[in-house]
């Protein structure tokens, strides 16, 4: 399965992109600093898609490392938005 990392997913554009990519068959790693990231991942899973939320500050190296670690559990990253 291909993996799509979608940043800023707690906002409208990010969540719409995540949903569209999930519909196209990508496993979604939803990343955002905002608490809504878990809601987006849960919404996608409820629709039958593979999705995981990562609450991380992507301006920090540790946040980027967290996202990459979670993404690696699902396979190589094919899409980064």
Secondary structure as UniProt FT lines:
FT   STRAND          3..7
FT   TURN            9..10
FT   HELIX           12..23
FT   TURN            24..25
FT   STRAND          27..32
FT   TURN            35..36
FT   HELIX           37..46
FT   TURN            47..48
FT   STRAND          51..55
FT   TURN            58..59
FT   HELIX           61..72
FT   TURN            73..74
FT   STRAND          77..80
//
